Amino acid sequence: MGTLRSLGRRRCLELLASVPMGRVVFTDHALPAIRPVNHLLDGETIIIRSALGHGLASAATAHGSLVVAYEVDEIDATARSGWSVVVTGTARLILAEDRLRYYESVLHPWVDEPMNCVIGIDCDLVSGFELVVELPITGNTSIR
């Protein structure tokens, strides 16, 4: 059996930065939508790229900013171990030209279509858990 352990903010951000992709959850036409995206972590801001007119970029353009969730994980179903991190924060378009050029040079989309906007997600609420398999203690465990 395993144990579910809560992770601290710092460890959650380390794990988030250690993987290249996650899932962003947002509201699209009053319904929940989830999209897999690749990302990078800049300080405490998740950076993703999108196409204007599609999903999250369209919602961010229409509202200026919006609350989203972002989830990353690494799960080993065979070993029944792994971790999951969820960030809730405000997503907004990055408009500063110097930051746009920088993010476009270091974050390359995994899909073969133009990604003409950059979105930053503030890491306002950060939580995470790890599932750890605890091995049974065997033999003499007394210390002399």
C-alpha positions in Angstrom: 0.0 0.0 0.0 1.0 3.6 -0.5 0.8 6.8 1.5 -0.4 10.1 0.1 1.8 12.9 1.4 1.2 16.6 1.0 4.0 18.6 -0.6 5.1 22.1 0.3 5.0 25.0 -2.1 8.7 25.0 -2.9 8.8 21.3 -3.7 5.7 21.7 -5.9 7.3 24.4 -7.9 10.5 22.3 -8.3 8.4 19.4 -9.6 6.4 21.6 -11.9 9.7 23.0 -13.4 11.0 19.4 -13.8 8.5 18.3 -16.5 7.9 19.9 -19.9 4.1 19.7 -20.2 0.9 19.9 -18.2 -2.8 20.6 -18.6 -4.4 24.0 -18.3 -8.1 24.1 -17.1 -10.2 27.1 -18.0 -13.7 28.1 -18.8 -14.7 28.1 -22.5 -18.2 29.2 -23.4 -19.3 28.7 -19.7 -18.0 25.1 -19.7 -14.8 23.6 -18.3 -12.1 23.0 -20.9 -8.8 21.2 -20.5 -5.8 21.4 -22.9 -2.4 19.8 -22.8 0.4 22.3 -23.3 4.1 22.5 -22.9 5.4 25.1 -20.5 8.3 26.6 -18.7 8.4 28.1 -15.2 9.8 31.6 -14.9 10.1 32.4 -11.2 6.5 31.7 -10.0 4.9 32.2 -13.4 4.0 29.4 -15.7 4.6 30.4 -19.3 2.7 28.8 -22.2 2.1 29.7 -25.8 -1.2 29.6 -27.7 -2.9 30.8 -30.8 -5.1 33.8 -30.7 -8.7 32.9 -31.3 -8.3 29.4 -29.7 -9.6 28.4 -26.3 -7.5 30.0 -23.5 -6.0 32.8 -25.6 -9.5 33.8 -26.8 -10.8 33.8 -23.2 -7.9 35.8 -21.9 -8.3 38.3 -24.7 -12.0 38.7 -24.1 -11.6 39.1 -20.3 -8.2 40.6 -19.9 -7.4 37.9 -17.3 -9.0 34.8 -15.9 -8.6 32.3 -13.2 -7.3 28.9 -14.4 -5.9 25.8 -12.9 -2.7 24.1 -14.2 -1.9 20.5 -13.4 1.3 18.5 -13.8 2.1 15.0 -12.7 4.3 11.9 -13.0 2.5 8.7 -12.2 3.9 5.2 -12.4 0.8 3.0 -12.5 2.8 -0.2 -12.2 4.6 0.9 -9.0 1.6 2.8 -7.8 3.7 5.8 -7.0 4.2 9.3 -8.3 3.2 12.9 -7.7 0.7 15.6 -8.8 0.9 19.4 -8.5 -2.1 21.8 -9.1 -1.7 25.5 -9.4 -4.6 27.9 -9.4 -3.9 31.4 -10.6 -4.6 34.3 -12.9 -3.8 33.9 -16.6 -3.1 36.9 -18.8 -1.5 37.6 -22.1 2.1 38.7 -22.0 2.3 42.0 -24.0 5.8 43.4 -23.3 7.7 43.0 -26.6 11.0 42.1 -24.9 9.4 39.3 -22.8 7.4 38.1 -25.9 10.6 37.7 -27.9 12.4 36.0 -25.1 9.6 33.4 -24.4 9.2 32.8 -28.1 12.9 32.0 -28.4 13.0 29.5 -25.5 9.5 27.9 -25.5 8.8 26.0 -28.7 5.3 24.6 -29.2 4.9 20.9 -29.7 2.1 21.3 -32.3 2.6 22.2 -35.9 0.6 25.4 -36.0 1.4 29.0 -35.4 1.4 30.1 -31.7 1.2 33.8 -31.8 0.6 34.7 -28.2 2.3 34.0 -24.8 0.3 33.5 -21.7 1.6 33.8 -18.1 -0.2 32.0 -15.2 0.6 33.3 -11.8 1.2 30.6 -9.2 -1.3 32.0 -6.6 -2.4 28.7 -5.0 0.0 25.8 -5.2 -0.7 22.3 -3.8 0.7 18.9 -4.4 0.8 15.3 -3.3 3.0 12.4 -3.7 2.0 8.8 -3.5 4.8 6.8 -1.8 5.0 3.1 -1.6 6.0 2.1 1.9 8.0 -1.1 2.1 7.3 -3.4 5.0 10.0 -3.5 7.7 11.4 -7.0 8.0 13.9 -8.7 10.3 15.2 -7.4 13.6 14.8 -3.6 13.8 16.1 -3.1 17.3 19.1 -0.9 17.7 21.7 -1.9 20.3 
